Amino acid sequence: MAKQIYILEDDEDIRFIVSYILNEIGYEVTEAETLKQFHQQLETGLPDLMLLDIMLPDGNGLELCEELKKDPAISHIPIIMMSAHAAQEFVQEKACAQDFISKPFDLDNLTNMIRKYLPN
């Protein structure tokens, strides 16, 4: 069974490209563009990895990351944060995500990072 990745990204183009590439290399992808949609998806099941944007129209991905890592049922799931605005050092200070990728990003770098946490 394919590993499941949840993507929370408000930019439709980025969400489409990342989802397409991850599907092509064998992952199942579930997309959300808002925190509300993301929380609804978590109610239906848990992913193997989460890819979260920081700046969202209805909230903050870092706050979501901190919330997820406090939940014992979810805290084991790797989280990769992505942002065009936040610095990697700032994200790592929060110590909630396993990794960070800065936008714009190279798709090979992103897929290699995901494979680091979800080897096929």
C-alpha positions as CSV (number, residue, x, y, z in Angstrom):
1,M,0.0,0.0,0.0
2,A,1.3,3.5,-0.9
3,K,2.4,5.8,1.8
4,Q,-0.1,8.7,2.4
5,I,1.0,12.4,2.4
6,Y,-1.2,15.3,3.4
7,I,-0.4,18.6,1.8
8,L,-1.6,21.9,3.3
9,E,-0.8,24.6,0.8
10,D,-3.0,27.6,-0.1
11,D,-1.3,28.2,-3.5
12,E,-3.2,26.1,-6.0
13,D,-0.3,25.9,-8.5
14,I,2.2,24.7,-5.9
15,R,-0.3,22.3,-4.5
16,F,-1.0,20.8,-7.9
17,I,2.6,20.4,-8.9
18,V,3.7,18.9,-5.6
19,S,0.7,16.5,-5.6
20,Y,1.3,15.5,-9.2
21,I,5.0,14.7,-8.6
22,L,4.4,12.8,-5.4
23,N,1.6,10.8,-7.1
24,E,4.0,10.0,-10.0
25,I,6.6,8.6,-7.6
26,G,4.1,6.4,-5.8
27,Y,2.7,8.3,-2.9
28,E,-1.0,8.8,-2.2
29,V,-1.7,12.5,-1.7
30,T,-4.5,14.3,0.0
31,E,-4.7,18.1,-0.5
32,A,-6.0,20.9,1.6
33,E,-5.8,24.7,1.1
34,T,-7.1,25.8,4.5
35,L,-6.7,24.7,8.1
36,K,-10.4,23.8,8.2
37,Q,-10.0,21.4,5.3
38,F,-6.9,19.9,6.8
39,H,-8.6,19.3,10.2
40,Q,-11.5,17.6,8.4
41,Q,-9.0,15.3,6.6
42,L,-7.4,14.3,9.9
43,E,-10.8,13.2,11.1
44,T,-10.9,10.6,8.3
45,G,-7.5,9.1,8.9
46,L,-3.8,9.9,9.6
47,P,-1.1,10.3,6.9
48,D,2.4,8.9,7.0
49,L,3.9,12.4,6.4
50,M,2.6,16.0,6.4
51,L,3.8,18.8,4.2
52,L,2.6,22.1,5.7
53,D,2.8,25.7,4.4
54,I,3.4,28.3,7.1
55,M,1.3,31.3,5.8
56,L,-2.3,30.2,5.3
57,P,-5.5,32.2,4.7
58,D,-7.1,31.0,7.9
59,G,-4.2,30.5,10.2
60,N,-0.6,29.7,10.7
61,G,1.1,26.4,9.8
62,L,3.7,26.7,12.6
63,E,0.9,26.9,15.2
64,L,-0.7,23.9,13.6
65,C,2.6,22.0,13.7
66,E,3.0,22.7,17.4
67,E,-0.6,21.6,18.0
68,L,0.0,18.4,16.1
69,K,3.2,17.5,17.9
70,K,1.4,17.9,21.3
71,D,-1.2,15.2,20.2
72,P,0.1,11.7,21.2
73,A,-1.9,10.1,18.4
74,I,-0.2,12.3,15.8
75,S,3.2,13.4,17.2
76,H,5.1,10.5,15.6
77,I,4.2,11.6,12.1
78,P,7.0,13.5,10.3
79,I,6.2,17.1,9.3
80,I,8.0,19.1,6.7
81,M,7.3,22.8,6.8
82,M,7.6,25.0,3.7
83,S,7.6,28.7,3.3
84,A,8.7,31.6,1.1
85,H,8.8,34.0,4.0
86,A,10.0,32.2,7.2
87,A,13.6,31.4,7.8
88,Q,14.8,27.9,8.4
89,E,16.4,28.9,11.7
90,F,13.1,30.3,12.9
91,V,11.2,27.1,12.0
92,Q,13.8,25.0,13.7
93,E,13.6,27.1,16.9
94,K,10.0,26.1,17.1
95,A,11.3,22.5,17.0
96,C,8.0,21.0,15.9
97,A,8.9,20.0,12.3
98,Q,11.4,17.4,11.2
99,D,12.5,19.5,8.3
100,F,12.0,22.7,6.3
101,I,12.1,23.6,2.7
102,S,12.2,27.2,1.4
103,K,10.0,28.2,-1.6
104,P,10.7,28.3,-4.4
105,F,12.1,24.8,-4.1
106,D,13.7,22.3,-6.4
107,L,11.3,19.4,-6.8
108,D,14.2,16.9,-6.6
109,N,15.2,18.4,-3.3
110,L,11.6,18.1,-2.0
111,T,11.2,14.5,-3.2
112,N,14.6,13.5,-1.7
113,M,13.6,15.1,1.6
114,I,10.3,13.2,1.6
115,R,12.1,9.9,0.7
116,K,14.3,10.5,3.7
117,Y,11.3,10.2,6.0
118,L,9.2,7.8,3.8
119,P,11.6,5.4,2.0
120,N,9.8,3.2,-0.6
